[in-house]
Amino acid sequence: MAAMAALQSSFTSLSLSSNSFLGQPFSPLLYPSLAKSTEKPCPIVMRLKRWERKECKPNSLPVLHKMHVKVGDTVKIISGREKGRTGEISKIFRHNSTVVVKDINLKTKHVKGRGEDEPGQIIKIEAPIHSSNVMLYSKEQNVASRVGHKILENGKRVRYLIKTGEIIDSAENWERVVKDKEKTEVAATAGAAAAS
């Protein structure tokens, strides 16, 4: 009984006056971390499936992994159903470390017709492969090799094949990749203009 009386007296001594912080909303000036940010989040270019999840940084941007391959590299598939085949990388997804190789890992997709004028069809698309399942490939010496990095005399950092010493990052290769990309964009716009 005495304990109950002591408890009641302690509750009555606790006062909730208007100048106390209890029950008051937090002021944004006192707590800057709770203030709303005025920066707009960066839009994510890659469209994901509903069930896919991205690992994100605290600022809600996706974590982008470093990869040993780039667009335009010739690679050899070292594991999986397409093991032993070679091809050129056409697209890279850095958020989940996958690559798309031309004419490799083809999947069948059923496309629904969008109206009377456009019927449904079955098409083949190139599905992505994990980057750990591809290895850089030398066309001249027909050998797959791991990649190394070195700095040239002019201070430029380049990638090279460890087995052959062949430099991968050269200006000619990059210009060829850019020209191929422009050709595909022109062909896509011409095809879209002809369809409409």
matplotlib code that plots the C-alpha trace (Angstrom):
import matplotlib.pyplot as plt

x = [0.0, 2.9, 4.4, 1.2, 1.1, 4.7, 3.9, 0.9, 2.9, 5.6, 3.0, 1.5, 4.9, 5.4, 3.9, 3.3, 3.6, 3.5, 7.2, 8.3, 9.4, 7.0, 4.1, 5.6, 6.5, 10.2, 11.5, 13.3, 15.9, 16.9, 17.1, 18.4, 18.5, 14.7, 14.2, 13.1, 15.7, 15.1, 17.2, 15.3, 16.3, 18.1, 15.7, 16.8, 17.2, 17.0, 13.4, 13.2, 10.7, 8.3, 10.0, 13.5, 15.2, 18.2, 20.7, 20.7, 22.9, 21.6, 20.6, 18.4, 20.6, 21.5, 24.9, 26.8, 29.4, 32.8, 33.1, 36.1, 34.3, 33.0, 30.6, 32.3, 34.6, 34.9, 34.3, 34.2, 31.4, 33.2, 30.2, 26.6, 24.6, 26.5, 30.0, 32.8, 31.0, 32.3, 30.6, 30.6, 29.1, 26.2, 24.9, 25.9, 23.8, 26.1, 23.5, 23.5, 26.7, 25.2, 26.0, 24.2, 26.3, 25.2, 23.5, 24.2, 21.7, 18.7, 15.3, 11.9, 9.4, 5.8, 4.6, 0.9, -0.6, -1.4, -4.3, -5.8, -3.0, -0.2, -0.5, 1.2, 4.5, 7.2, 10.6, 14.1, 15.8, 19.2, 19.0, 21.7, 24.5, 26.4, 29.7, 31.6, 30.6, 32.4, 36.1, 37.9, 38.9, 41.7, 40.6, 44.1, 45.5, 42.2, 42.8, 40.7, 42.5, 42.0, 42.3, 45.1, 45.6, 48.7, 49.7, 51.3, 54.2, 51.7, 50.0, 46.9, 45.5, 44.5, 43.3, 45.3, 45.1, 47.4, 48.2, 48.9, 49.8, 47.3, 45.9, 42.1, 41.4, 42.5, 41.1, 40.3, 38.1, 36.2, 35.5, 34.3, 31.9, 30.5, 30.0, 28.1, 25.9, 25.1, 24.2, 21.8, 20.2, 19.8, 18.3, 15.9, 14.7, 14.3, 12.3, 10.1, 9.5, 8.6, 6.2, 4.3]
y = [0.0, 2.3, 1.6, 2.5, 5.8, 6.6, 5.8, 8.1, 10.9, 10.6, 10.9, 14.0, 15.6, 15.1, 18.1, 18.6, 22.3, 24.2, 25.0, 21.4, 19.4, 16.6, 16.6, 19.3, 18.8, 18.8, 22.1, 21.7, 24.3, 22.2, 18.9, 19.6, 15.9, 15.7, 18.7, 17.8, 17.7, 20.0, 17.8, 15.8, 12.1, 11.0, 9.0, 5.4, 4.7, 0.9, -0.4, -3.4, -6.1, -5.8, -8.6, -7.4, -5.5, -3.2, -2.7, 1.0, 3.5, 5.7, 8.4, 5.8, 5.6, 2.1, 0.7, 0.4, -2.4, -2.1, -4.4, -5.8, -5.5, -2.5, -2.1, -3.3, -5.8, -9.2, -11.9, -15.7, -17.4, -19.6, -21.2, -22.0, -23.3, -21.1, -22.1, -21.7, -19.2, -15.7, -12.5, -8.7, -6.9, -4.7, -3.5, -3.5, -3.3, -2.2, -2.4, -6.2, -6.9, -8.4, -8.0, -8.6, -10.3, -10.1, -13.3, -15.2, -16.4, -15.9, -16.3, -16.5, -13.7, -13.8, -10.2, -9.4, -7.6, -3.9, -3.7, -5.0, -3.6, -5.1, -8.8, -10.7, -12.4, -14.5, -12.9, -13.8, -11.4, -11.5, -12.1, -10.8, -13.0, -12.4, -10.7, -13.4, -15.9, -14.0, -13.5, -11.1, -12.7, -12.0, -12.4, -12.4, -15.1, -16.9, -17.0, -15.9, -14.1, -12.2, -8.4, -6.3, -2.5, -0.5, 3.1, 4.0, 6.6, 9.4, 8.8, 7.1, 4.1, 1.2, -2.4, -5.2, -9.0, -10.7, -13.8, -11.9, -8.3, -7.0, -3.5, -3.4, 0.3, 1.9, 4.9, 2.9, 0.4, 3.2, 5.0, 1.8, 1.2, 4.8, 4.4, 1.1, 2.7, 5.7, 3.3, 1.3, 4.5, 5.8, 2.4, 2.5, 6.0, 5.2, 2.0, 4.0, 6.7, 4.1, 2.4, 5.6]
z = [0.0, 0.8, -2.6, -4.3, -2.5, -3.4, -7.0, -7.1, -5.4, -8.1, -10.9, -9.3, -9.0, -12.8, -14.4, -18.1, -18.4, -21.7, -21.5, -21.1, -24.2, -23.6, -26.0, -28.1, -31.8, -32.8, -34.1, -37.4, -36.3, -33.3, -35.2, -38.7, -39.6, -39.4, -41.8, -45.2, -48.0, -50.9, -53.3, -55.8, -56.0, -59.1, -61.5, -62.1, -65.8, -65.5, -65.3, -63.0, -62.6, -59.7, -57.7, -58.2, -55.4, -55.6, -52.9, -52.2, -50.5, -47.6, -50.2, -52.0, -55.1, -56.3, -55.4, -58.7, -58.8, -60.5, -63.5, -65.4, -68.8, -70.8, -73.7, -76.9, -75.3, -76.9, -74.3, -73.9, -71.9, -69.3, -67.6, -68.2, -71.1, -73.6, -72.3, -74.9, -77.2, -77.9, -78.5, -78.0, -75.0, -76.1, -72.7, -69.0, -65.9, -63.0, -60.2, -60.4, -62.3, -65.4, -69.1, -72.4, -75.1, -78.8, -80.0, -76.7, -74.1, -76.4, -74.7, -76.4, -75.6, -76.5, -77.4, -77.3, -80.3, -79.6, -82.0, -85.2, -87.3, -85.2, -84.5, -81.7, -82.3, -80.8, -80.7, -79.5, -77.0, -75.5, -71.7, -69.4, -68.0, -64.8, -65.3, -63.4, -66.2, -68.9, -69.5, -71.9, -75.2, -77.7, -81.3, -82.7, -80.5, -79.7, -76.0, -73.0, -70.2, -67.0, -67.1, -65.7, -65.4, -66.1, -66.7, -70.0, -70.4, -71.2, -67.8, -69.2, -67.3, -69.6, -69.3, -70.9, -71.2, -68.7, -70.9, -74.1, -73.0, -75.6, -74.6, -74.7, -74.1, -77.3, -79.1, -82.2, -80.2, -78.5, -81.8, -83.4, -80.4, -80.7, -84.5, -84.0, -81.4, -83.7, -86.6, -84.4, -83.2, -86.7, -87.8, -84.8, -85.6, -89.3, -88.4, -86.0, -88.7, -91.3, -88.9, -88.2]

ax = plt.figure().add_subplot(projection="3d")
ax.plot(x, y, z, "-o")
ax.set_aspect("equal")
plt.show()
